[in-house]
């Protein structure tokens, strides 16, 4: 709130510690991460990250108290950076946009683009692209997994970390026994994904890496020794955390693995 320009009345009379504004966007990200860690929860109404084009992105809900957190976060970021910012309004309840006054204040800064995520936008993105750059999908991953960090290595550079589908969008589309609406819900489900760096995402997409039902990681055996050594060296996490392996995640994993010859793989050790 201090970073957003809020003035506290009688601050020196009633507070034992001085409230200081944040100086950088990185400070805000670190502080929010610490708060979530202390609360042992990733639940929040807004998230701040950076995309592959180095654009700051705010993913925020617009209902109830959530709209105030989203608005204050945008105002705080605008005060300390001149970088381009994108605000993705995530639909919640019957409200799809921030209140008019909040939108007006945010837009007055002149550096924030507001994109509203609704079913029409999500459905069009789903129908046109198998890669599915869905705002709701990214929000759901942030809500489940926290900030961008590769699940299989130590990379925490947000610009090169992507949401990787467990059950691929192309495979979901080919299913004939589920409705179009259900297909979309599977595609944007936070349980249908992991944060992976560019390298691990590609290795996973082409099935050189395989996730076993117990979360352990395997690699394909019909590759060169030098490639095997590389995969083993960069894949420092050999098993996915238990809290990620929810029943819905495992169902998506089963749908993926049912199309793969599992005899071609060996555990990374």
GUKETI-911916 format. One record per residue (C-alpha): x, y, z. Coordinates in steps of 0.02 Angstrom, whole numbers, padded with zeros to 5 digits, always signed. Layout:
BEGIN
XYZ/...
% end
This chain:
BEGIN
+00000+00000+00000/+00143+00118+00040/+00220+00086-00131/+00053+00126-00213/+00057+00298-00132/-00056+00269+00018/-00030+00393+00161/-00058+00324+00336/-00129+00446+00464/-00033+00457+00629/+00089+00328+00564/+00228+00378+00684/+00111+00382+00834/+00039+00208+00820/+00164+00098+00726/+00320+00029+00808/+00409+00003+00641/+00427+00121+00496/+00333+00071+00338/+00445+00086+00186/+00391+00070+00004/+00466-00062-00109/+00602+00000-00227/+00594-00133-00363/+00473-00257-00439/+00590-00396-00384/+00565-00339-00203/+00377-00355-00222/+00391-00530-00296/+00509-00589-00158/+00399-00516-00020/+00241-00596-00088/+00331-00763-00101/+00385-00750+00081/+00207-00712+00136/+00141-00864+00044/+00277-00974+00120/+00234-00915+00296/+00050-00952+00265/+00092-01123+00191/-00023-01083+00047/-00019-01023-00132/-00195-00953-00120/-00202-00771-00172/-00312-00664-00279/-00173-00590-00385/-00005-00645-00452/+00143-00554-00528/+00259-00633-00655/+00361-00597-00812/+00332-00674-00984/+00455-00726-01120/+00451-00550-01193/+00504-00474-01026/+00331-00399-01000/+00270-00384-00821/+00106-00476-00803/-00023-00461-00665/-00154-00598-00654/-00294-00538-00542/-00469-00584-00491/-00603-00451-00491/-00729-00507-00360/-00752-00447-00180/-00592-00399-00088/-00490-00473-00231/-00520-00318-00337/-00432-00209-00208/-00278-00320-00201/-00269-00323-00391/-00289-00134-00404/-00160-00095-00268/-00034-00214-00346/-00051-00127-00514/-00033+00045-00435/+00121-00008-00336/+00208-00080-00489/+00168+00076-00591/+00252+00185-00459/+00421+00096-00468/+00444+00044-00649/+00425+00113-00824/+00413-00059-00903/+00260-00115-00999/+00131-00202-00891/-00013-00316-00938/-00158-00343-00819/-00259-00500-00849/-00430-00492-00768/-00479-00669-00720/-00666-00703-00717/-00738-00746-00547/-00922-00761-00506/-01032-00646-00611/-00898-00511-00623/-00773-00514-00765/-00696-00340-00749/-00633-00225-00614/-00749-00085-00558/-00751+00064-00677/-00660+00179-00555/-00520+00053-00526/-00498+00028-00714/-00494+00216-00742/-00358+00242-00611/-00252+00100-00681/-00269+00158-00861/-00225+00337-00812/-00045+00280-00783/-00033+00250-00971/+00079+00096-00959/-00043-00042-00913/-00141-00140-01043/-00296-00226-00973/-00348-00393-01049/-00509-00474-00990/-00511-00663-00985/-00682-00734-01025/-00749-00894-01101/-00756-00818-01275/-00571-00774-01273/-00523-00941-01194/-00627-01042-01317/-00554-00951-01468/-00377-00977-01404/-00414-01162-01373/-00486-01188-01547/-00346-01097-01639/-00189-01152-01546/-00127-01316-01475/+00002-01220-01371/-00143-01129-01283/-00077-00966-01213/-00225-00952-01097/-00228-00819-00960/-00341-00929-00853/-00223-01078-00873/-00074-00973-00817/-00174-00905-00671/-00225-01081-00619/-00043-01140-00625/+00012-00991-00520/-00126-01031-00396/-00078-01215-00382/+00111-01212-00404/+00161-01038-00351/+00283-00928-00446/+00374-00990-00600/+00511-01116-00558/+00554-01266-00665/+00489-01425-00585/+00639-01526-00646/+00786-01409-00618/+00840-01255-00521/+00792-01128-00655/+00689-00983-00587/+00708-00864-00734/+00525-00824-00771/+00558-00770-00950/+00608-00949-00999/+00483-01046-00893/+00319-01103-00969/+00162-01195-00922/+00179-01372-00991/+00020-01474-01014/+00020-01650-00942/-00122-01705-01055/-00078-01611-01216/-00207-01494-01291/-00195-01579-01461/-00239-01746-01380/-00384-01670-01284/-00455-01600-01445/-00451-01771-01528/-00560-01852-01395/-00734-01883-01465/-00823-01938-01307/-00818-01771-01213/-00903-01605-01250/-00816-01452-01318/-00845-01361-01153/-00768-01503-01052/-00618-01507-01169/-00588-01323-01133/-00600-01352-00945/-00471-01492-00956/-00356-01381-01057/-00357-01237-00931/-00356-01347-00775/-00214-01302-00656/-00195-01488-00617/-00155-01517-00801/+00015-01435-00799/+00187-01402-00729/+00310-01258-00737/+00453-01312-00849/+00602-01217-00920/+00619-01211-01110/+00736-01362-01115/+00632-01475-01004/+00470-01420-01087/+00536-01472-01257/+00606-01637-01190/+00436-01673-01113/+00337-01622-01268/+00435-01741-01381/+00422-01879-01250/+00608-01894-01215/+00555-01870-01034/+00416-01971-00953/+00326-01949-00787/+00289-02113-00698/+00126-02133-00602/+00220-02112-00437/+00297-01948-00498/+00470-02017-00536/+00552-01957-00696/+00609-02072-00836/+00704-02039-00997/+00696-02127-01165/+00831-02257-01188/+00854-02254-01377/+00961-02096-01374/+01147-02062-01388/+01256-02080-01233/+01300-01896-01241/+01115-01850-01242/+01082-01967-01096/+01221-01883-00998/+01150-01712-01037/+00974-01758-00981/+01040-01833-00819/+01147-01681-00783/+01011-01549-00809/+00869-01646-00727/+00913-01620-00545/+00740-01663-00480/+00704-01848-00504/+00530-01852-00428/+00385-01730-00430/+00328-01667-00261/+00188-01768-00183/+00071-01619-00162/+00071-01595-00351/+00011-01773-00382/-00173-01741-00351/-00307-01862-00415/-00346-01743-00560/-00161-01727-00603/-00143-01916-00605/-00296-01933-00717/-00220-01811-00843/-00056-01907-00829/-00144-02072-00864/-00226-01997-01019/-00054-01943-01080/+00040-02102-01036/-00090-02216-01114/-00026-02162-01285/+00159-02194-01246/+00259-02357-01251/+00324-02358-01072/+00447-02500-01103/+00560-02376-01194/+00604-02280-01035/+00723-02293-00887/+00719-02201-00720/+00835-02054-00694/+00945-02092-00543/
% end
